[in-house]
Amino acid sequence: MKVWYKSKTLWLNVLSISFVVLEATTGVIPYPATFYTVMGVVTPILNAILRLTSNTSITLRAPIKSLKI
């Protein structure tokens, strides 16, 4: 298991959401009108690739290491 913030899939989604929100609220990203179409196609493809290459589950908290006495 790995901690959630080490997940490339989650970071891809955060980055994608950030770009969409930034473009929708400010219009500062100089992309053509097809920006949302590209995001709607590319993001799921990249998510699928990352999921297929991943073999580790994630957790919200770091696992507690047991003490060996």
PDB file of N, H, CA, C and O in Angstrom:
ATOM      1  N   MET A   1       0.818  -1.188   0.000  1.00  0.00           N
ATOM      2  CA  MET A   1       0.000   0.000   0.000  1.00  0.00           C
ATOM      3  C   MET A   1       0.863   1.253   0.000  1.00  0.00           C
ATOM      4  O   MET A   1       1.948   1.289   0.580  1.00  0.00           O
ATOM      5  N   LYS A   2       0.350   2.271  -0.664  1.00  0.00           N
ATOM      6  H   LYS A   2      -0.532   2.242  -1.135  1.00  0.00           H
ATOM      7  CA  LYS A   2       1.066   3.536  -0.641  1.00  0.00           C
ATOM      8  C   LYS A   2       0.104   4.645  -0.226  1.00  0.00           C
ATOM      9  O   LYS A   2      -1.113   4.517  -0.354  1.00  0.00           O
ATOM     10  N   VAL A   3       0.670   5.714   0.265  1.00  0.00           N
ATOM     11  H   VAL A   3       1.659   5.818   0.370  1.00  0.00           H
ATOM     12  CA  VAL A   3      -0.126   6.845   0.711  1.00  0.00           C
ATOM     13  C   VAL A   3      -0.707   7.545  -0.513  1.00  0.00           C
ATOM     14  O   VAL A   3      -0.072   7.571  -1.567  1.00  0.00           O
ATOM     15  N   TRP A   4      -1.898   8.108  -0.388  1.00  0.00           N
ATOM     16  H   TRP A   4      -2.414   8.087   0.468  1.00  0.00           H
ATOM     17  CA  TRP A   4      -2.634   8.672  -1.514  1.00  0.00           C
ATOM     18  C   TRP A   4      -1.832   9.703  -2.306  1.00  0.00           C
ATOM     19  O   TRP A   4      -1.964   9.771  -3.528  1.00  0.00           O
ATOM     20  N   TYR A   5      -1.005  10.506  -1.639  1.00  0.00           N
ATOM     21  H   TYR A   5      -0.898  10.451  -0.646  1.00  0.00           H
ATOM     22  CA  TYR A   5      -0.302  11.570  -2.346  1.00  0.00           C
ATOM     23  C   TYR A   5       0.850  11.058  -3.211  1.00  0.00           C
ATOM     24  O   TYR A   5       1.490  11.849  -3.905  1.00  0.00           O
ATOM     25  N   LYS A   6       1.123   9.772  -3.183  1.00  0.00           N
ATOM     26  H   LYS A   6       0.603   9.130  -2.619  1.00  0.00           H
ATOM     27  CA  LYS A   6       2.133   9.186  -4.061  1.00  0.00           C
ATOM     28  C   LYS A   6       1.509   8.552  -5.307  1.00  0.00           C
ATOM     29  O   LYS A   6       2.212   7.939  -6.111  1.00  0.00           O
ATOM     30  N   SER A   7       0.206   8.697  -5.463  1.00  0.00           N
ATOM     31  H   SER A   7      -0.364   9.195  -4.810  1.00  0.00           H
ATOM     32  CA  SER A   7      -0.505   8.112  -6.589  1.00  0.00           C
ATOM     33  C   SER A   7      -0.445   9.022  -7.818  1.00  0.00           C
ATOM     34  O   SER A   7      -0.932  10.152  -7.776  1.00  0.00           O
ATOM     35  N   LYS A   8       0.138   8.542  -8.891  1.00  0.00           N
ATOM     36  H   LYS A   8       0.533   7.624  -8.925  1.00  0.00           H
ATOM     37  CA  LYS A   8       0.206   9.311 -10.136  1.00  0.00           C
ATOM     38  C   LYS A   8      -1.180   9.507 -10.734  1.00  0.00           C
ATOM     39  O   LYS A   8      -1.456  10.545 -11.334  1.00  0.00           O
ATOM     40  N   THR A   9      -2.052   8.519 -10.575  1.00  0.00           N
ATOM     41  H   THR A   9      -1.827   7.675 -10.087  1.00  0.00           H
ATOM     42  CA  THR A   9      -3.406   8.612 -11.104  1.00  0.00           C
ATOM     43  C   THR A   9      -4.174   9.744 -10.425  1.00  0.00           C
ATOM     44  O   THR A   9      -4.842  10.529 -11.098  1.00  0.00           O
ATOM     45  N   LEU A  10      -4.086   9.833  -9.117  1.00  0.00           N
ATOM     46  H   LEU A  10      -3.543   9.195  -8.570  1.00  0.00           H
ATOM     47  CA  LEU A  10      -4.767  10.918  -8.415  1.00  0.00           C
ATOM     48  C   LEU A  10      -4.202  12.281  -8.794  1.00  0.00           C
ATOM     49  O   LEU A  10      -4.960  13.238  -8.954  1.00  0.00           O
ATOM     50  N   TRP A  11      -2.885  12.383  -8.939  1.00  0.00           N
ATOM     51  H   TRP A  11      -2.270  11.605  -8.809  1.00  0.00           H
ATOM     52  CA  TRP A  11      -2.281  13.666  -9.319  1.00  0.00           C
ATOM     53  C   TRP A  11      -2.669  14.060 -10.739  1.00  0.00           C
ATOM     54  O   TRP A  11      -2.852  15.245 -11.017  1.00  0.00           O
ATOM     55  N   LEU A  12      -2.796  13.096 -11.636  1.00  0.00           N
ATOM     56  H   LEU A  12      -2.647  12.133 -11.410  1.00  0.00           H
ATOM     57  CA  LEU A  12      -3.260  13.390 -12.989  1.00  0.00           C
ATOM     58  C   LEU A  12      -4.664  13.982 -12.937  1.00  0.00           C
ATOM     59  O   LEU A  12      -4.958  14.955 -13.631  1.00  0.00           O
ATOM     60  N   ASN A  13      -5.522  13.400 -12.122  1.00  0.00           N
ATOM     61  H   ASN A  13      -5.283  12.609 -11.558  1.00  0.00           H
ATOM     62  CA  ASN A  13      -6.889  13.894 -12.001  1.00  0.00           C
ATOM     63  C   ASN A  13      -6.937  15.286 -11.373  1.00  0.00           C
ATOM     64  O   ASN A  13      -7.710  16.136 -11.812  1.00  0.00           O
ATOM     65  N   VAL A  14      -6.121  15.520 -10.359  1.00  0.00           N
ATOM     66  H   VAL A  14      -5.492  14.828 -10.002  1.00  0.00           H
ATOM     67  CA  VAL A  14      -6.065  16.852  -9.741  1.00  0.00           C
ATOM     68  C   VAL A  14      -5.595  17.884 -10.766  1.00  0.00           C
ATOM     69  O   VAL A  14      -6.157  18.976 -10.852  1.00  0.00           O
ATOM     70  N   LEU A  15      -4.577  17.543 -11.532  1.00  0.00           N
ATOM     71  H   LEU A  15      -4.121  16.657 -11.462  1.00  0.00           H
ATOM     72  CA  LEU A  15      -4.063  18.452 -12.553  1.00  0.00           C
ATOM     73  C   LEU A  15      -5.115  18.716 -13.626  1.00  0.00           C
ATOM     74  O   LEU A  15      -5.291  19.858 -14.051  1.00  0.00           O
ATOM     75  N   SER A  16      -5.807  17.686 -14.063  1.00  0.00           N
ATOM     76  H   SER A  16      -5.665  16.758 -13.719  1.00  0.00           H
ATOM     77  CA  SER A  16      -6.852  17.843 -15.082  1.00  0.00           C
ATOM     78  C   SER A  16      -7.984  18.729 -14.575  1.00  0.00           C
ATOM     79  O   SER A  16      -8.444  19.626 -15.282  1.00  0.00           O
ATOM     80  N   ILE A  17      -8.425  18.475 -13.361  1.00  0.00           N
ATOM     81  H   ILE A  17      -8.051  17.746 -12.787  1.00  0.00           H
ATOM     82  CA  ILE A  17      -9.493  19.289 -12.772  1.00  0.00           C
ATOM     83  C   ILE A  17      -9.039  20.737 -12.637  1.00  0.00           C
ATOM     84  O   ILE A  17      -9.813  21.660 -12.892  1.00  0.00           O
ATOM     85  N   SER A  18      -7.797  20.937 -12.240  1.00  0.00           N
ATOM     86  H   SER A  18      -7.168  20.188 -12.033  1.00  0.00           H
ATOM     87  CA  SER A  18      -7.269  22.293 -12.076  1.00  0.00           C
ATOM     88  C   SER A  18      -7.269  23.050 -13.402  1.00  0.00           C
ATOM     89  O   SER A  18      -7.657  24.217 -13.447  1.00  0.00           O
ATOM     90  N   PHE A  19      -6.839  22.399 -14.476  1.00  0.00           N
ATOM     91  H   PHE A  19      -6.523  21.451 -14.440  1.00  0.00           H
ATOM     92  CA  PHE A  19      -6.836  23.049 -15.787  1.00  0.00           C
ATOM     93  C   PHE A  19      -8.254  23.403 -16.236  1.00  0.00           C
ATOM     94  O   PHE A  19      -8.489  24.496 -16.753  1.00  0.00           O
ATOM     95  N   VAL A  20      -9.185  22.491 -16.041  1.00  0.00           N
ATOM     96  H   VAL A  20      -8.994  21.604 -15.621  1.00  0.00           H
ATOM     97  CA  VAL A  20     -10.565  22.741 -16.460  1.00  0.00           C
ATOM     98  C   VAL A  20     -11.172  23.886 -15.656  1.00  0.00           C
ATOM     99  O   VAL A  20     -11.824  24.762 -16.225  1.00  0.00           O
ATOM    100  N   VAL A  21     -10.967  23.889 -14.348  1.00  0.00           N
ATOM    101  H   VAL A  21     -10.438  23.178 -13.886  1.00  0.00           H
ATOM    102  CA  VAL A  21     -11.511  24.961 -13.508  1.00  0.00           C
ATOM    103  C   VAL A  21     -10.862  26.295 -13.869  1.00  0.00           C
ATOM    104  O   VAL A  21     -11.552  27.310 -13.966  1.00  0.00           O
ATOM    105  N   LEU A  22      -9.548  26.305 -14.067  1.00  0.00           N
ATOM    106  H   LEU A  22      -8.988  25.481 -13.988  1.00  0.00           H
ATOM    107  CA  LEU A  22      -8.848  27.530 -14.436  1.00  0.00           C
ATOM    108  C   LEU A  22      -9.372  28.090 -15.753  1.00  0.00           C
ATOM    109  O   LEU A  22      -9.612  29.291 -15.873  1.00  0.00           O
ATOM    110  N   GLU A  23      -9.546  27.218 -16.733  1.00  0.00           N
ATOM    111  H   GLU A  23      -9.351  26.242 -16.636  1.00  0.00           H
ATOM    112  CA  GLU A  23     -10.052  27.661 -18.034  1.00  0.00           C
ATOM    113  C   GLU A  23     -11.500  28.130 -17.933  1.00  0.00           C
ATOM    114  O   GLU A  23     -11.868  29.142 -18.530  1.00  0.00           O
ATOM    115  N   ALA A  24     -12.315  27.407 -17.188  1.00  0.00           N
ATOM    116  H   ALA A  24     -12.017  26.585 -16.704  1.00  0.00           H
ATOM    117  CA  ALA A  24     -13.731  27.758 -17.086  1.00  0.00           C
ATOM    118  C   ALA A  24     -13.960  29.065 -16.333  1.00  0.00           C
ATOM    119  O   ALA A  24     -14.889  29.807 -16.651  1.00  0.00           O
ATOM    120  N   THR A  25     -13.131  29.351 -15.349  1.00  0.00           N
ATOM    121  H   THR A  25     -12.376  28.748 -15.090  1.00  0.00           H
ATOM    122  CA  THR A  25     -13.353  30.543 -14.528  1.00  0.00           C
ATOM    123  C   THR A  25     -12.631  31.784 -15.028  1.00  0.00           C
ATOM    124  O   THR A  25     -13.109  32.898 -14.817  1.00  0.00           O
ATOM    125  N   THR A  26     -11.484  31.613 -15.690  1.00  0.00           N
ATOM    126  H   THR A  26     -11.096  30.707 -15.862  1.00  0.00           H
ATOM    127  CA  THR A  26     -10.706  32.785 -16.095  1.00  0.00           C
ATOM    128  C   THR A  26     -10.493  32.890 -17.595  1.00  0.00           C
ATOM    129  O   THR A  26     -10.357  33.993 -18.124  1.00  0.00           O
ATOM    130  N   GLY A  27     -10.464  31.782 -18.273  1.00  0.00           N
ATOM    131  H   GLY A  27     -10.574  30.886 -17.843  1.00  0.00           H
ATOM    132  CA  GLY A  27     -10.199  31.793 -19.708  1.00  0.00           C
ATOM    133  C   GLY A  27      -8.754  32.114 -20.054  1.00  0.00           C
ATOM    134  O   GLY A  27      -8.466  32.499 -21.187  1.00  0.00           O
ATOM    135  N   VAL A  28      -7.835  31.965 -19.098  1.00  0.00           N
ATOM    136  H   VAL A  28      -8.068  31.653 -18.177  1.00  0.00           H
ATOM    137  CA  VAL A  28      -6.438  32.338 -19.331  1.00  0.00           C
ATOM    138  C   VAL A  28      -5.645  31.294 -20.107  1.00  0.00           C
ATOM    139  O   VAL A  28      -4.574  31.600 -20.630  1.00  0.00           O
ATOM    140  N   ILE A  29      -6.146  30.086 -20.189  1.00  0.00           N
ATOM    141  H   ILE A  29      -7.017  29.838 -19.764  1.00  0.00           H
ATOM    142  CA  ILE A  29      -5.427  29.063 -20.941  1.00  0.00           C
ATOM    143  C   ILE A  29      -5.736  29.279 -22.426  1.00  0.00           C
ATOM    144  O   ILE A  29      -6.893  29.189 -22.834  1.00  0.00           O
ATOM    145  N   PRO A  30      -4.724  29.559 -23.222  1.00  0.00           N
ATOM    146  CA  PRO A  30      -4.956  29.917 -24.633  1.00  0.00           C
ATOM    147  C   PRO A  30      -5.198  28.694 -25.527  1.00  0.00           C
ATOM    148  O   PRO A  30      -4.460  28.460 -26.484  1.00  0.00           O
ATOM    149  N   TYR A  31      -6.217  27.938 -25.210  1.00  0.00           N
ATOM    150  H   TYR A  31      -6.816  28.129 -24.433  1.00  0.00           H
ATOM    151  CA  TYR A  31      -6.567  26.765 -26.016  1.00  0.00           C
ATOM    152  C   TYR A  31      -7.801  27.082 -26.845  1.00  0.00           C
ATOM    153  O   TYR A  31      -8.606  27.928 -26.456  1.00  0.00           O
ATOM    154  N   PRO A  32      -7.959  26.425 -27.965  1.00  0.00           N
ATOM    155  CA  PRO A  32      -9.170  26.632 -28.769  1.00  0.00           C
ATOM    156  C   PRO A  32     -10.395  26.032 -28.080  1.00  0.00           C
ATOM    157  O   PRO A  32     -10.290  25.457 -26.997  1.00  0.00           O
ATOM    158  N   ALA A  33     -11.526  26.169 -28.705  1.00  0.00           N
ATOM    159  H   ALA A  33     -11.611  26.636 -29.585  1.00  0.00           H
ATOM    160  CA  ALA A  33     -12.786  25.693 -28.130  1.00  0.00           C
ATOM    161  C   ALA A  33     -12.803  24.183 -27.922  1.00  0.00           C
ATOM    162  O   ALA A  33     -13.648  23.672 -27.187  1.00  0.00           O
ATOM    163  N   THR A  34     -11.892  23.472 -28.550  1.00  0.00           N
ATOM    164  H   THR A  34     -11.205  23.887 -29.147  1.00  0.00           H
ATOM    165  CA  THR A  34     -11.863  22.018 -28.411  1.00  0.00           C
ATOM    166  C   THR A  34     -11.140  21.568 -27.135  1.00  0.00           C
ATOM    167  O   THR A  34     -10.932  20.372 -26.932  1.00  0.00           O
ATOM    168  N   PHE A  35     -10.762  22.511 -26.287  1.00  0.00           N
ATOM    169  H   PHE A  35     -10.931  23.483 -26.453  1.00  0.00           H
ATOM    170  CA  PHE A  35     -10.041  22.192 -25.042  1.00  0.00           C
ATOM    171  C   PHE A  35     -10.782  21.141 -24.219  1.00  0.00           C
ATOM    172  O   PHE A  35     -10.178  20.173 -23.756  1.00  0.00           O
ATOM    173  N   TYR A  36     -12.088  21.330 -24.036  1.00  0.00           N
ATOM    174  H   TYR A  36     -12.578  22.116 -24.412  1.00  0.00           H
ATOM    175  CA  TYR A  36     -12.855  20.407 -23.207  1.00  0.00           C
ATOM    176  C   TYR A  36     -13.002  19.039 -23.872  1.00  0.00           C
ATOM    177  O   TYR A  36     -13.050  18.015 -23.189  1.00  0.00           O
ATOM    178  N   THR A  37     -13.071  19.024 -25.172  1.00  0.00           N
ATOM    179  H   THR A  37     -13.033  19.855 -25.726  1.00  0.00           H
ATOM    180  CA  THR A  37     -13.122  17.748 -25.888  1.00  0.00           C
ATOM    181  C   THR A  37     -11.821  16.988 -25.704  1.00  0.00           C
ATOM    182  O   THR A  37     -11.830  15.787 -25.430  1.00  0.00           O
ATOM    183  N   VAL A  38     -10.709  17.683 -25.852  1.00  0.00           N
ATOM    184  H   VAL A  38     -10.702  18.658 -26.074  1.00  0.00           H
ATOM    185  CA  VAL A  38      -9.398  17.045 -25.674  1.00  0.00           C
ATOM    186  C   VAL A  38      -9.259  16.536 -24.247  1.00  0.00           C
ATOM    187  O   VAL A  38      -8.821  15.405 -24.039  1.00  0.00           O
ATOM    188  N   MET A  39      -9.625  17.353 -23.256  1.00  0.00           N
ATOM    189  H   MET A  39      -9.981  18.272 -23.425  1.00  0.00           H
ATOM    190  CA  MET A  39      -9.535  16.926 -21.856  1.00  0.00           C
ATOM    191  C   MET A  39     -10.438  15.719 -21.595  1.00  0.00           C
ATOM    192  O   MET A  39     -10.079  14.814 -20.842  1.00  0.00           O
ATOM    193  N   GLY A  40     -11.613  15.718 -22.226  1.00  0.00           N
ATOM    194  H   GLY A  40     -11.905  16.453 -22.838  1.00  0.00           H
ATOM    195  CA  GLY A  40     -12.552  14.613 -22.038  1.00  0.00           C
ATOM    196  C   GLY A  40     -12.096  13.308 -22.659  1.00  0.00           C
ATOM    197  O   GLY A  40     -12.545  12.239 -22.248  1.00  0.00           O
ATOM    198  N   VAL A  41     -11.213  13.378 -23.643  1.00  0.00           N
ATOM    199  H   VAL A  41     -10.849  14.247 -23.977  1.00  0.00           H
ATOM    200  CA  VAL A  41     -10.698  12.180 -24.301  1.00  0.00           C
ATOM    201  C   VAL A  41      -9.353  11.755 -23.715  1.00  0.00           C
ATOM    202  O   VAL A  41      -9.136  10.572 -23.450  1.00  0.00           O
ATOM    203  N   VAL A  42      -8.460  12.705 -23.513  1.00  0.00           N
ATOM    204  H   VAL A  42      -8.636  13.666 -23.728  1.00  0.00           H
ATOM    205  CA  VAL A  42      -7.094  12.392 -23.090  1.00  0.00           C
ATOM    206  C   VAL A  42      -7.042  11.926 -21.631  1.00  0.00           C
ATOM    207  O   VAL A  42      -6.344  10.962 -21.315  1.00  0.00           O
ATOM    208  N   THR A  43      -7.772  12.600 -20.748  1.00  0.00           N
ATOM    209  H   THR A  43      -8.339  13.382 -21.005  1.00  0.00           H
ATOM    210  CA  THR A  43      -7.711  12.246 -19.323  1.00  0.00           C
ATOM    211  C   THR A  43      -8.122  10.795 -19.051  1.00  0.00           C
ATOM    212  O   THR A  43      -7.398  10.100 -18.338  1.00  0.00           O
ATOM    213  N   PRO A  44      -9.248  10.304 -19.581  1.00  0.00           N
ATOM    214  CA  PRO A  44      -9.584   8.895 -19.326  1.00  0.00           C
ATOM    215  C   PRO A  44      -8.571   7.907 -19.918  1.00  0.00           C
ATOM    216  O   PRO A  44      -8.328   6.846 -19.344  1.00  0.00           O
ATOM    217  N   ILE A  45      -7.990   8.254 -21.050  1.00  0.00           N
ATOM    218  H   ILE A  45      -8.186   9.117 -21.517  1.00  0.00           H
ATOM    219  CA  ILE A  45      -6.980   7.372 -21.642  1.00  0.00           C
ATOM    220  C   ILE A  45      -5.759   7.293 -20.735  1.00  0.00           C
ATOM    221  O   ILE A  45      -5.249   6.206 -20.464  1.00  0.00           O
ATOM    222  N   LEU A  46      -5.291   8.455 -20.264  1.00  0.00           N
ATOM    223  H   LEU A  46      -5.706   9.337 -20.485  1.00  0.00           H
ATOM    224  CA  LEU A  46      -4.134   8.456 -19.356  1.00  0.00           C
ATOM    225  C   LEU A  46      -4.469   7.754 -18.038  1.00  0.00           C
ATOM    226  O   LEU A  46      -3.624   7.051 -17.485  1.00  0.00           O
ATOM    227  N   ASN A  47      -5.680   7.933 -17.533  1.00  0.00           N
ATOM    228  H   ASN A  47      -6.367   8.505 -17.982  1.00  0.00           H
ATOM    229  CA  ASN A  47      -6.098   7.225 -16.322  1.00  0.00           C
ATOM    230  C   ASN A  47      -6.038   5.716 -16.525  1.00  0.00           C
ATOM    231  O   ASN A  47      -5.547   4.987 -15.663  1.00  0.00           O
ATOM    232  N   ALA A  48      -6.532   5.259 -17.648  1.00  0.00           N
ATOM    233  H   ALA A  48      -6.931   5.851 -18.348  1.00  0.00           H
ATOM    234  CA  ALA A  48      -6.517   3.821 -17.932  1.00  0.00           C
ATOM    235  C   ALA A  48      -5.094   3.283 -18.010  1.00  0.00           C
ATOM    236  O   ALA A  48      -4.796   2.214 -17.478  1.00  0.00           O
ATOM    237  N   ILE A  49      -4.218   4.030 -18.674  1.00  0.00           N
ATOM    238  H   ILE A  49      -4.460   4.899 -19.106  1.00  0.00           H
ATOM    239  CA  ILE A  49      -2.813   3.599 -18.775  1.00  0.00           C
ATOM    240  C   ILE A  49      -2.175   3.516 -17.396  1.00  0.00           C
ATOM    241  O   ILE A  49      -1.486   2.546 -17.081  1.00  0.00           O
ATOM    242  N   LEU A  50      -2.409   4.550 -16.565  1.00  0.00           N
ATOM    243  H   LEU A  50      -2.969   5.338 -16.822  1.00  0.00           H
ATOM    244  CA  LEU A  50      -1.833   4.534 -15.219  1.00  0.00           C
ATOM    245  C   LEU A  50      -2.409   3.400 -14.373  1.00  0.00           C
ATOM    246  O   LEU A  50      -1.676   2.777 -13.606  1.00  0.00           O
ATOM    247  N   ARG A  51      -3.692   3.123 -14.497  1.00  0.00           N
ATOM    248  H   ARG A  51      -4.287   3.629 -15.121  1.00  0.00           H
ATOM    249  CA  ARG A  51      -4.297   2.033 -13.730  1.00  0.00           C
ATOM    250  C   ARG A  51      -3.760   0.680 -14.186  1.00  0.00           C
ATOM    251  O   ARG A  51      -3.551  -0.213 -13.364  1.00  0.00           O
ATOM    252  N   LEU A  52      -3.538   0.521 -15.482  1.00  0.00           N
ATOM    253  H   LEU A  52      -3.708   1.246 -16.150  1.00  0.00           H
ATOM    254  CA  LEU A  52      -3.029  -0.753 -15.982  1.00  0.00           C
ATOM    255  C   LEU A  52      -1.584  -0.995 -15.562  1.00  0.00           C
ATOM    256  O   LEU A  52      -1.164  -2.143 -15.411  1.00  0.00           O
ATOM    257  N   THR A  53      -0.829   0.069 -15.375  1.00  0.00           N
ATOM    258  H   THR A  53      -1.170   1.001 -15.498  1.00  0.00           H
ATOM    259  CA  THR A  53       0.567  -0.089 -14.979  1.00  0.00           C
ATOM    260  C   THR A  53       0.752  -0.096 -13.465  1.00  0.00           C
ATOM    261  O   THR A  53       1.858  -0.320 -12.971  1.00  0.00           O
ATOM    262  N   SER A  54      -0.315   0.146 -12.740  1.00  0.00           N
ATOM    263  H   SER A  54      -1.213   0.328 -13.141  1.00  0.00           H
ATOM    264  CA  SER A  54      -0.235   0.189 -11.276  1.00  0.00           C
ATOM    265  C   SER A  54      -0.607  -1.164 -10.683  1.00  0.00           C
ATOM    266  O   SER A  54      -1.494  -1.855 -11.186  1.00  0.00           O
ATOM    267  N   ASN A  55       0.072  -1.525  -9.625  1.00  0.00           N
ATOM    268  H   ASN A  55       0.793  -0.964  -9.217  1.00  0.00           H
ATOM    269  CA  ASN A  55      -0.280  -2.773  -8.946  1.00  0.00           C
ATOM    270  C   ASN A  55      -0.358  -2.568  -7.432  1.00  0.00           C
ATOM    271  O   ASN A  55      -0.371  -3.536  -6.671  1.00  0.00           O
ATOM    272  N   THR A  56      -0.410  -1.319  -7.003  1.00  0.00           N
ATOM    273  H   THR A  56      -0.400  -0.533  -7.621  1.00  0.00           H
ATOM    274  CA  THR A  56      -0.423  -0.999  -5.587  1.00  0.00           C
ATOM    275  C   THR A  56      -1.700  -0.251  -5.235  1.00  0.00           C
ATOM    276  O   THR A  56      -2.107   0.663  -5.952  1.00  0.00           O
ATOM    277  N   SER A  57      -2.323  -0.632  -4.144  1.00  0.00           N
ATOM    278  H   SER A  57      -1.992  -1.375  -3.561  1.00  0.00           H
ATOM    279  CA  SER A  57      -3.495   0.101  -3.692  1.00  0.00           C
ATOM    280  C   SER A  57      -3.051   1.312  -2.881  1.00  0.00           C
ATOM    281  O   SER A  57      -1.898   1.401  -2.459  1.00  0.00           O
ATOM    282  N   ILE A  58      -3.983   2.249  -2.667  1.00  0.00           N
ATOM    283  H   ILE A  58      -4.920   2.177  -3.010  1.00  0.00           H
ATOM    284  CA  ILE A  58      -3.641   3.442  -1.907  1.00  0.00           C
ATOM    285  C   ILE A  58      -4.443   3.485  -0.612  1.00  0.00           C
ATOM    286  O   ILE A  58      -5.468   2.817  -0.470  1.00  0.00           O
ATOM    287  N   THR A  59      -3.956   4.278   0.317  1.00  0.00           N
ATOM    288  H   THR A  59      -3.123   4.820   0.202  1.00  0.00           H
ATOM    289  CA  THR A  59      -4.632   4.469   1.594  1.00  0.00           C
ATOM    290  C   THR A  59      -4.582   5.947   1.952  1.00  0.00           C
ATOM    291  O   THR A  59      -3.733   6.683   1.450  1.00  0.00           O
ATOM    292  N   LEU A  60      -5.485   6.378   2.813  1.00  0.00           N
ATOM    293  H   LEU A  60      -6.175   5.780   3.221  1.00  0.00           H
ATOM    294  CA  LEU A  60      -5.510   7.782   3.222  1.00  0.00           C
ATOM    295  C   LEU A  60      -4.427   8.100   4.237  1.00  0.00           C
ATOM    296  O   LEU A  60      -3.963   9.238   4.319  1.00  0.00           O
ATOM    297  N   ARG A  61      -4.026   7.117   4.999  1.00  0.00           N
ATOM    298  H   ARG A  61      -4.403   6.193   4.933  1.00  0.00           H
ATOM    299  CA  ARG A  61      -3.003   7.327   6.029  1.00  0.00           C
ATOM    300  C   ARG A  61      -1.838   6.368   5.811  1.00  0.00           C
ATOM    301  O   ARG A  61      -1.993   5.283   5.251  1.00  0.00           O
ATOM    302  N   ALA A  62      -0.687   6.795   6.263  1.00  0.00           N
ATOM    303  H   ALA A  62      -0.560   7.677   6.718  1.00  0.00           H
ATOM    304  CA  ALA A  62       0.480   5.938   6.192  1.00  0.00           C
ATOM    305  C   ALA A  62       0.296   4.764   7.159  1.00  0.00           C
ATOM    306  O   ALA A  62      -0.181   4.959   8.278  1.00  0.00           O
ATOM    307  N   PRO A  63       0.660   3.572   6.749  1.00  0.00           N
ATOM    308  CA  PRO A  63       0.516   2.428   7.648  1.00  0.00           C
ATOM    309  C   PRO A  63       1.399   2.601   8.884  1.00  0.00           C
ATOM    310  O   PRO A  63       2.517   3.111   8.811  1.00  0.00           O
ATOM    311  N   ILE A  64       0.873   2.170   9.992  1.00  0.00           N
ATOM    312  H   ILE A  64      -0.035   1.756  10.052  1.00  0.00           H
ATOM    313  CA  ILE A  64       1.628   2.229  11.243  1.00  0.00           C
ATOM    314  C   ILE A  64       2.586   1.044  11.270  1.00  0.00           C
ATOM    315  O   ILE A  64       2.177  -0.107  11.115  1.00  0.00           O
ATOM    316  N   LYS A  65       3.842   1.339  11.464  1.00  0.00           N
ATOM    317  H   LYS A  65       4.174   2.274  11.590  1.00  0.00           H
ATOM    318  CA  LYS A  65       4.833   0.274  11.510  1.00  0.00           C
ATOM    319  C   LYS A  65       4.862  -0.310  12.913  1.00  0.00           C
ATOM    320  O   LYS A  65       4.894   0.417  13.906  1.00  0.00           O
ATOM    321  N   SER A  66       4.851  -1.604  12.976  1.00  0.00           N
ATOM    322  H   SER A  66       4.825  -2.195  12.169  1.00  0.00           H
ATOM    323  CA  SER A  66       4.865  -2.250  14.281  1.00  0.00           C
ATOM    324  C   SER A  66       6.264  -2.224  14.874  1.00  0.00           C
ATOM    325  O   SER A  66       7.264  -2.294  14.159  1.00  0.00           O
ATOM    326  N   LEU A  67       6.312  -2.123  16.163  1.00  0.00           N
ATOM    327  H   LEU A  67       5.500  -2.066  16.744  1.00  0.00           H
ATOM    328  CA  LEU A  67       7.585  -2.123  16.866  1.00  0.00           C
ATOM    329  C   LEU A  67       8.053  -3.547  17.109  1.00  0.00           C
ATOM    330  O   LEU A  67       7.287  -4.383  17.589  1.00  0.00           O
ATOM    331  N   LYS A  68       9.279  -3.821  16.786  1.00  0.00           N
ATOM    332  H   LYS A  68       9.901  -3.143  16.396  1.00  0.00           H
ATOM    333  CA  LYS A  68       9.833  -5.154  17.031  1.00  0.00           C
ATOM    334  C   LYS A  68      10.711  -5.060  18.257  1.00  0.00           C
ATOM    335  O   LYS A  68      11.662  -4.280  18.317  1.00  0.00           O
ATOM    336  N   ILE A  69      10.367  -5.869  19.221  1.00  0.00           N
ATOM    337  H   ILE A  69       9.595  -6.503  19.173  1.00  0.00           H
ATOM    338  CA  ILE A  69      11.108  -5.850  20.484  1.00  0.00           C
ATOM    339  C   ILE A  69      11.943  -7.100  20.607  1.00  0.00           C
ATOM    340  O   ILE A  69      12.645  -7.278  21.603  1.00  0.00           O
TER     341      ILE A  69
END
